Amino acid sequence: MTDRFWPAFFWVAAAYNFLAGLPPLLMPTLSTVNAGLPPLDPQHTILVQIMGLLICIFGVGYAMVASGSPAARQIVLLGLVGKLGVCVLVALRLREIEVPTAMLLAAAGDFLFLIVFIVFLSRAIRAPIAA
């Protein structure tokens, strides 16, 4: 993978997180219904908004990595933990309930990013990201 690959990849990761995080942040009720979940109780709306905010914050982190942040490795490590967590939680729930298709697709996307994050971290040990 070339030095140009990593910044482009992390811009894509940032966009992916913004596309995933902004709808629940800005339209929580519509987002849950579109994801195949039951309608929200009004007092639960804030939980969905916080989830969307956290997803967007990870997107900011990936944009920082794409821009050549000196903290790139640490940010990607946090992202790896987050994406691994999503995959594990969805996998555990699959044993108990029928997980909505939108959630399965999101977890599959996170799994693909997780694999590339591992590659980045294994290469980043030897060389920093080039902006």
N, C-alpha and C positions, 0 to 999 in steps of 0.2 A: 504494500500500500504506500502510495506516494505521500510526500509532505503536504500536498494539496488535498488529499483525501480527508484527513482528520478535521480540518476546519469546516469543510463542506458537510461532513457527516454530522458534526455537532450542531451546525445550523439546522440541519434536518431534524435532529433530536429535539432542539429547542422548539421548532415549529410544531412537531408532533405533540409535545407537551402543551403548548399553547392551544392547539386545536382540541386537545382532550380536556384541558382545564378551564378554558374560558366559558364554554356553555354551562357547566354546573355552577360556576362562580356567578355568572350573570343571569342565567335562566334555570335555577335549580329544579323547579317543578317540571318544566318541560323536558329537561335533560333526563330526569329519572324515568319519566314515562317513555321517552324515546329509547332508553336503554333497556326497556322491557321490565322495569321494576314497577311495583304498585305505586299509586300516587302518594305523595308525602303528606304526613301530618304537618300542619303549619309549624309546630315547634321543632321539627327535624330539618327544616329548610337550611338552617345555619350550618348543620353538619355537612350537608352536600356542598354548600358554599365554601366551607373551610377546606374540604377535599379538593375542590377546584382551585382554590388559592394555592394549596401546597403543590399541586401538579404544575401550576404556572411558575411557582418559585423554582422548581427543578428546571423548568424551561429557561429561566433567567440564568441559572447555573450553567446549563449547556451552552448558552450564548456566550457566557464568560469564557468557557473552555474554547469555543470556536474563535474567540477574539485573542486567544493567547495568554490567558490568565496564568500567572505563576502558580496558582493554586489548582491547576487543571487536574492533577492526579487525585487530589483530595475531593474535588467536586465530583469527578467521575466515580470515585469509590463510594461516595454517598449515593449517587445515582444507581450504582450497581446494587447496593443494599436495598434501595427503594424498589427497584424493578424486580429483584429477587423476592422481596416481600410480597409484592402483588402476585407474582407467579405462584408462590407457596400458598398464599391465602385462597386464591381461586382454585388451585388443585385440591386443597383440603375441603373446600365447600362442594366441589364436584362429587365427593363421596357421600354428601348428605342431601344435597338439593340439586334441582336443575338450574344451572347458572345461565342467565340470559346470554344470548348470542353476542350482544354488544360487549359484555364483560369478557367473554372468551376471546373475542377478537382483540380487545385491549390487552389482555394478558399475553396473547400470542405475539403482539407487537412488542410488548415489553420484553418478552423472552428473546426476541431477535436482537433488540438493542442490548440486552444483557450479554449476549455472546460477543458482540462487537466491543462492548465496554471491557470485557475480559481481555480481548486481543489488544486493545489500546493500552490497558494497564500493564500487560506483559511487555509490550514494546516501549512504553513510557519509562520503564525502569532504566532502559539504556539511553533514551534520548528524549528531550522535552518536545512538546508540541510546537510546530512552527505556525505562526499566525500568517 
